[in-house]
Structure formats: structure tokens, C-alpha cells
């Protein structure tokens, strides 16, 4: 073998040995690593008793302990529950509850006791006395009014005669067996109405005749300017001794037995509100001893405020004084009224009040007494469900809201499930080791 062939043979042999060594290394090192990657990782810990919430919170107490803890139960109930939201409102005078009284004729207010704003007045009672001062034009107007009054008296008398004839005819037809008692009753009502018209027209004619007679004799009887309704004087714009022209405002009377409350509501909230449900009116300051009163929706001209993005809702409520026992309190559910005494502060026009409005809610919701709910260290809410005799299971619930003493649930046990309503906190202490 030549030197050149030996060299080639050595190189080839070395390459074969190196390839064999590389294949062995890949088989014993790289291959196990790939196999190791495909296997699942080992379990980092072993738990002998895995936590299961529905089992770990179940426990049984003795009959003696149940009596000592005062355990009481009640079923979960599905029923309609309304939620309320509080808005600010403003007390206003309802339309027609404020009247401005003007002078019927030009004249001088008779000297006497001067009315003052805030004074209580009664319907039909005189507030001022006006002595007429008639110029030729006023005298002509008064004469024309007297002639018109005479015509009204004659017209109403003829209407009364026609009504009496119709009544007589209706009675004769009924007596003959061809008529109806309803026709007789309607004819009788027409006679009574016509009689009242005759009396009113006659009184007006006689009053105008008296004034004209006294003016022709050189004197004048004061005209009584009466209050048109019960209430208080809001403003007084004329005083005794003052001469006023015809039509001049004398005073304004407002009646506050009933007031309206205007509630500006954000337009995005209106669809969430039950606009037919009554509202609750109370003071702005929240105290336990505060007295609230019901208010009912009323139809009013629609108003809104584009600057604040609100629309106005209107509610009507009674406004008695602090000793008025004629307060008519609303009886929930039945929609009726019942007489009940009321003690509270009367509402004043312009006063700001808190108004609780009812929200639209689902037809029915899961409900439990609030006393049945307990909270853990992390704020989680729970109920204790009675699963067997003296056996209770802690059940997690999600509370939507609280209304009075009722908890409304978003998620919880099914209806008719018996839960602990008294002693739930004691059971929680028993479960966690702080038992009695």
C-alpha cells in the first residue's frame, strides 16, 4: 500500500468512527430530551382533601345548640319588588290654586283693617270694601249691566217654565205606562238647574238696581271684595283709603291644601322609571325620624331644560298644617285612602324636597329577609340553607339591592328553599369556630 492510499483509508476510518459516535450521542442524549418534552409535567403538590365549597360548608348542630342559637327559618320567595331612586324636587303652586282679585269698579277702598300678606282668608268672606266712584262712562256701563241683568232674569225664567212643562209631560207619560223614570229624573234635574239660574240672575239684577238707586240718591254702598277661595294672601297691592281704577289688582289668594312637586329627571333615566307609580316626598336631610308623604303623578304641560338635559315630572300631594287630622294617607296596593292623623311641617312654594321614584324592575325576583344574609371576611354574601334536620349548608348569593328589610337576589337558591332568617350570624360563628 502506498502512502497516499494509507492516508485516504485513515481519513475515511476516522470519519466513520466520528459518525458512529455522533449517532450514539444523539440516541442517548437528544432523543431522551425530545421524549421528555412530550410527557406531562409532574404534579407540584398533593392535596389529600380537595376543597369543595358545597361540601365543606355543610355542618350539623345539636338540638340543644339550635334552641340556644334561636334558629328560625323561612322559604325563599319569588315576588315583585320595586327599587327606588331619590331625586331633588321643587314645591310649586298648582294651576288654578292662585287667583288675583281685581277691582270690579273704580272707587275708593274703605278705611278699616288692612289685610297683610300671609293672612288666612276664607271663601266668601270680605277682604276689602270698595266705595264706587262712577264717572259718566262708568254710570253708563252700570246701567247697561242692569239692563243686561234684566234680560238674563227673563231668559232664565222662560227656561224654568220650559223645564217645568217638560217635567209635567214626563210624569204624565210615565203614569200612562209609556215613559221611563229616567226621563222624569232628568227633567227634574233640569228644573232644579233652571231654578238656580233664576235665583243668581235675580240677585245680580237686584244688586245692580240697589247700587244705581243709591248713586242716584247721592250715596253709595261699599262693594264687598270677597276672597274667591280658602287660602292665604300671597300679595296685597292696594290698601284702605286708596283710590283704584276698574280692573286694578287688589290682592292675590293662594290655596296650599294641595301642592305640586316638580322633579327634574335626566332624560336617560326616564325610561327606567315607573311613571304611573306614586312617589314619596320627604326632607332633603335623611333622618330616621323624618316624616314622608305620598304623591301621585299628575298631567301637566310638558317642560324640559336643554342646558341640564332634564325633563320635568309633576306629582301632587296633600299639604295639611301641623294639626290637621283630615290628612288622607295613601293605602298601598289597594289604591284607596284612609283617614289618618298627620304631624309634620307644611310645604311652602319654592321649597326643595327629596322625591323617591319607583324604578321599573323585572316582574318577579328572588327575595329573602335581609337578616338571612351574612358576609364573610372578603365581603362575600351567603345564606344558610337547611338541607336536613339540624343540618345547614352555606350557599353563596349575589344581592341586587336591599329594599326596606328585604334582600333582592340576582343569584341564589331556588324558590321555596328553606333558609335561616334568624341566627345566621351565630351559625357563621359556629362554622368558623366562634360559637356560643
C-alpha positions in Angstrom: 0.0 0.0 0.0 1.4 3.3 -0.9 1.5 6.3 1.4 -1.3 8.1 -0.4 -3.7 5.2 -0.1 -3.0 4.7 3.6 -3.7 8.4 4.2 -7.1 8.1 2.4 -8.0 5.0 4.3 -7.2 6.7 7.7 -9.3 9.7 6.9 -12.3 7.5 5.9 -12.0 5.4 9.0 -11.8 8.4 11.2 -15.0 9.9 9.6 -16.8 6.6 10.2 -15.8 6.5 13.8 -16.9 10.1 14.4 -20.3 9.5 12.7 -20.9 6.4 14.8 -20.0 8.4 18.0 -22.3 11.2 16.9 -25.2 8.8 16.3 -24.7 7.2 19.6 -24.7 10.6 21.4 -27.9 11.7 19.6 -29.7 8.4 20.5 -28.6 8.5 24.2 -28.9 12.3 24.8 -31.0 14.2 22.3 -33.7 11.5 21.9 -34.5 11.3 25.6 -34.8 15.1 25.8 -37.4 15.1 23.0 -39.3 12.3 24.7 -39.2 14.2 28.0 -40.8 17.2 26.3 -43.8 15.2 25.3 -44.5 13.9 28.8 -46.8 15.9 31.2 -45.1 17.9 34.0 -45.1 16.2 37.4 -47.8 17.3 40.0 -46.2 20.0 42.1 -48.3 19.2 45.2 -50.7 16.5 46.5 -53.9 17.6 48.3 -55.3 14.8 50.4 -58.7 16.6 50.8 -59.6 18.9 47.8 -61.8 21.9 48.7 -65.4 21.7 47.6 -67.5 24.7 48.6 -70.8 22.9 48.7 -69.5 20.1 51.0 -67.1 21.9 53.3 -69.7 24.4 54.4 -72.2 21.8 55.5 -72.5 21.0 59.2 -74.9 19.6 61.7 -75.6 21.0 65.2 -77.3 19.5 68.1 -80.9 20.2 69.1 -79.8 22.0 72.2 -77.5 24.3 70.2 -80.2 25.0 67.7 -82.5 26.1 70.5 -79.8 28.2 72.2 -78.9 30.0 69.0 -82.6 30.8 68.3 -82.6 29.5 64.8 -85.6 30.5 62.7 -86.2 29.7 59.0 -88.3 30.9 56.1 -88.5 29.9 52.4 -87.0 31.8 49.5 -89.9 33.7 47.8 -90.1 34.9 44.2 -92.2 38.1 44.1 -92.3 41.6 42.6 -90.0 44.0 44.4 -89.7 47.7 43.4 -86.5 49.7 43.8 -86.5 53.5 44.3 -84.2 56.3 43.3 -84.1 59.7 45.0 -84.2 63.0 43.1 -84.5 66.6 44.1 -87.8 68.3 43.6 -89.3 71.8 44.0 -92.7 72.6 45.5 -94.9 74.7 43.3 -98.4 76.1 43.4 -100.8 74.0 41.1 -102.5 75.8 38.3 -105.8 77.3 39.4 -104.7 77.4 43.1 -103.6 81.1 42.9 -106.1 83.8 42.0 -105.6 87.6 41.6 -108.6 89.6 42.7 -109.2 92.9 40.8 -111.4 95.9 41.5 -114.8 95.4 39.7 -115.3 99.2 39.5 -113.3 102.3 40.0 -113.6 103.5 43.6 -112.0 104.2 46.9 -111.1 101.4 49.4 -112.9 102.0 52.6 -110.8 102.7 55.7 -110.5 99.8 58.1 -108.3 96.9 59.0 -105.7 96.5 56.3 -105.1 92.9 55.1 -101.5 91.7 55.1 -99.7 89.1 53.1 -99.7 85.7 54.8 -103.1 86.3 56.4 -105.5 83.4 56.2 -108.8 84.1 54.4 -112.0 82.1 53.8 -114.1 81.8 50.6 -116.9 84.3 50.5 -115.6 86.4 53.4 -114.8 90.1 52.6 -111.2 91.2 52.4 -111.7 94.8 51.3 -114.6 97.3 51.0 -114.8 99.4 47.8 -116.9 102.5 47.6 -117.7 103.0 43.8 -116.7 106.3 42.1 -118.6 106.4 38.8 -117.9 108.8 36.1 -120.4 109.2 33.2 -118.8 106.3 31.4 -119.0 104.1 34.5 -122.5 105.1 35.2 -123.5 104.1 31.6 -121.7 100.8 31.9 -123.5 100.1 35.2 -126.9 101.0 33.6 -126.1 98.7 30.7 -125.2 95.9 33.1 -128.5 96.5 34.9 -130.4 96.1 31.6 -128.4 93.0 30.7 -129.3 91.6 34.1 -133.0 92.2 33.5 -132.7 90.3 30.2 -130.9 87.4 31.9 -133.7 87.2 34.5 -136.4 87.0 31.9 -134.4 84.4 29.9 -133.8 82.2 32.9 -137.5 82.4 33.9 -138.6 81.2 30.4 -136.1 78.3 30.7 -137.5 77.5 34.1 -141.1 77.5 32.6 -140.0 75.1 29.8 -138.3 72.8 32.2 -141.4 72.6 34.4 -143.5 71.8 31.3 -141.1 69.1 30.3 -141.2 67.6 33.8 -145.0 67.6 33.9 -145.1 65.9 30.5 -142.6 63.3 31.6 -144.6 62.5 34.7 -147.8 62.1 32.6 -146.1 59.8 30.1 -144.7 57.7 32.9 -148.2 57.5 34.6 -149.6 56.3 31.2 -147.1 53.4 31.2 -145.1 54.5 28.1 -142.4 56.5 29.8 -139.3 55.9 31.9 -138.4 57.0 35.3 -135.0 58.1 34.0 -136.8 60.8 31.8 -138.6 62.1 34.9 -135.3 62.3 36.9 -133.6 64.2 34.1 -136.5 66.6 33.7 -136.4 67.2 37.5 -132.7 67.9 37.4 -133.3 70.5 34.6 -135.9 72.2 36.7 -133.5 72.5 39.6 -130.7 73.9 37.5 -133.0 76.4 35.9 -134.2 77.5 39.3 -130.6 78.2 40.4 -130.0 80.2 37.3 -133.1 82.3 38.0 -132.0 82.9 41.6 -128.5 84.0 40.6 -129.8 86.3 37.8 -132.3 87.9 40.1 -129.8 88.5 42.8 -127.4 90.2 40.3 -130.2 92.4 39.0 -131.3 93.4 42.5 -127.8 94.2 43.5 -127.2 96.4 40.4 -130.5 98.2 41.0 -129.5 98.9 44.6 -126.2 100.4 43.5 -127.9 102.6 40.8 -130.6 103.7 43.3 -128.0 104.8 45.9 -125.9 106.6 43.3 -129.0 108.5 42.1 -129.8 109.4 45.7 -126.2 110.8 46.2 -124.8 107.9 48.3 -123.1 104.7 47.7 -123.0 101.3 49.4 -119.5 99.8 49.6 -119.0 96.8 47.4 -117.6 93.8 49.3 -114.5 92.4 47.7 -114.5 88.8 48.8 -112.0 86.0 48.7 -112.8 83.5 45.9 -111.4 80.6 47.9 -109.9 79.4 51.2 -106.2 80.1 51.5 -103.7 82.8 52.4 -102.9 86.2 51.0 -99.8 85.9 48.8 -99.7 89.6 47.9 -101.6 92.7 48.8 -101.3 95.5 46.2 -103.9 98.0 47.5 -104.7 99.4 51.0 -107.7 101.1 52.6 -108.0 104.7 51.7 -106.5 104.2 48.2 -108.4 105.1 45.0 -108.1 102.4 42.4 -109.3 102.2 38.8 -111.6 99.4 37.5 -109.6 96.3 36.9 -106.7 97.2 39.2 -105.3 94.1 41.1 -106.1 94.3 44.8 -104.7 91.1 46.3 -103.7 87.5 45.4 -105.0 84.4 47.2 -103.3 81.0 47.0 -104.6 77.7 48.3 -102.0 75.3 49.5 -104.2 72.4 50.6 -102.7 70.6 47.7 -99.3 71.4 46.1 -97.4 70.1 43.2 -93.8 68.9 43.2 -91.7 69.4 40.0 -89.0 66.8 39.7 -86.3 67.4 37.0 -85.1 63.9 35.8 -82.2 63.2 33.5 -83.6 62.2 30.1 -81.6 58.9 30.2 -83.3 57.9 33.5 -86.9 58.5 32.4 -87.2 55.1 30.7 -86.0 53.4 33.9 -88.8 55.0 36.0 -92.3 53.7 36.6 -94.2 56.9 35.7 -97.5 55.6 37.0 -96.4 54.6 40.5 -96.8 57.1 43.4 -93.8 58.9 44.7 -92.6 59.6 48.3 -91.9 63.2 49.4 -89.6 63.9 52.2 -87.0 66.4 53.5 -83.5 66.7 51.9 -81.8 65.7 55.2 -82.0 62.0 55.8 -83.0 61.2 59.4 -84.7 58.2 60.8 -87.4 60.3 62.4 -88.3 62.2 59.1 -91.9 62.0 58.1 -92.7 61.4 54.4 -95.9 61.8 52.5 -97.2 60.1 49.3 -97.6 62.0 46.0 -99.3 60.9 42.8 -98.4 61.7 39.2 -100.5 64.4 37.5 -100.9 65.5 33.9 -99.1 68.8 33.3 -97.8 70.7 30.3 -94.5 69.1 29.3 -91.4 71.1 30.2 -87.7 70.4 30.0 -84.3 72.1 30.4 -82.0 71.6 27.4 -79.0 73.0 29.4 -79.1 70.3 32.1 -80.6 67.6 29.8 -83.6 67.1 32.1 -87.4 66.7 31.7 -89.9 67.6 34.4 -92.2 65.2 36.1 -95.0 66.5 38.3 -96.6 65.0 41.4 -99.5 66.1 43.6 -99.6 65.8 47.3 -101.8 67.0 50.2 -100.3 69.8 52.3 -102.1 70.0 55.7 -100.9 72.1 58.6 -99.3 70.5 61.6 -102.5 69.7 63.4 -104.8 68.8 60.5 -106.3 65.4 61.0 -108.0 65.4 57.6 -104.8 64.1 56.1 -105.6 61.4 53.7 -102.8 58.9 53.6 -102.4 56.5 50.7 -103.0 52.9 51.4 -100.6 50.9 49.2 -101.7 48.2 46.9 -105.5 48.8 47.1 -105.1 52.3 45.7 -107.7 53.7 48.2 -107.5 56.2 51.0 -107.8 56.1 54.7 -108.2 58.8 57.3 -105.1 59.2 59.4 -103.6 62.0 61.5 -100.6 63.7 60.1 -97.9 65.6 62.1 -95.3 67.3 60.0 -94.1 70.6 58.5 -96.3 72.1 55.8 -94.6 72.5 52.4 -94.0 76.0 51.0 -93.8 77.1 47.4 -90.2 77.0 46.2 -89.1 74.6 48.9 -86.6 71.9 47.8 -87.6 68.3 48.8 -86.3 64.8 48.2 -88.6 62.7 45.9 -88.3 58.9 45.8 -89.4 57.5 42.5 -90.1 53.8 41.7 -87.9 52.1 39.1 -89.1 49.6 36.5 -88.0 46.2 37.8 -88.4 42.6 36.4 -91.8 41.1 37.1 -90.5 38.9 39.9 -87.2 38.4 41.7 -85.8 36.0 44.3 -86.2 37.6 47.8 -85.2 36.7 51.3 -85.2 38.6 54.6 -82.1 40.8 54.9 -81.5 39.2 58.3 -80.8 35.9 56.4 -77.7 37.3 54.7 -74.2 37.1 56.3 -70.9 38.4 54.9 -67.5 36.8 55.1 -64.1 38.5 55.6 -63.8 39.2 51.9 -67.3 40.8 51.6 -68.9 37.7 50.0 -72.7 37.3 50.7 -74.0 34.0 51.9 -77.2 32.2 53.1 -77.6 29.2 55.3 -79.8 26.6 53.6 -81.5 24.0 55.7 -80.8 20.7 53.9 -81.9 18.3 56.7 -82.9 18.3 60.3 -80.4 20.5 62.2 -78.1 20.4 59.1 -77.2 23.6 57.3 -75.2 24.4 54.2 -73.7 27.8 53.4 -74.8 29.0 50.0 -73.2 31.9 48.1 -75.7 34.5 46.8 -75.5 37.7 44.7 -77.5 40.6 46.0 -79.1 43.1 43.6 -80.4 45.6 46.1 -82.0 46.0 49.5 -85.5 47.4 49.9 -86.6 48.0 53.5 -85.9 44.7 55.2 -85.9 42.5 52.1 -82.9 41.4 50.1 -83.5 41.0 46.3 -81.2 38.4 44.8 -79.6 38.3 41.3 -78.5 34.7 42.0 -79.4 32.3 44.8 -81.3 29.2 45.9 -84.5 28.2 44.0 -87.9 29.4 45.4 -89.3 27.5 48.4 -85.8 26.6 49.6 -85.7 27.0 53.4 -83.1 29.4 54.6 -82.1 30.6 58.1 -83.6 34.1 58.8 -82.7 34.4 62.5 -79.4 33.1 63.9 -77.5 33.1 60.6 -74.6 35.1 62.2 -74.5 32.6 65.1 -74.3 29.8 62.6 -71.4 31.5 60.8 -69.6 31.8 64.2 -70.3 28.2 64.9 -68.8 27.2 61.5 -65.7 29.3 61.8 -65.1 28.4 65.5 -66.5 31.4 67.3 -69.6 29.6 68.7 -71.6 30.1 71.8 
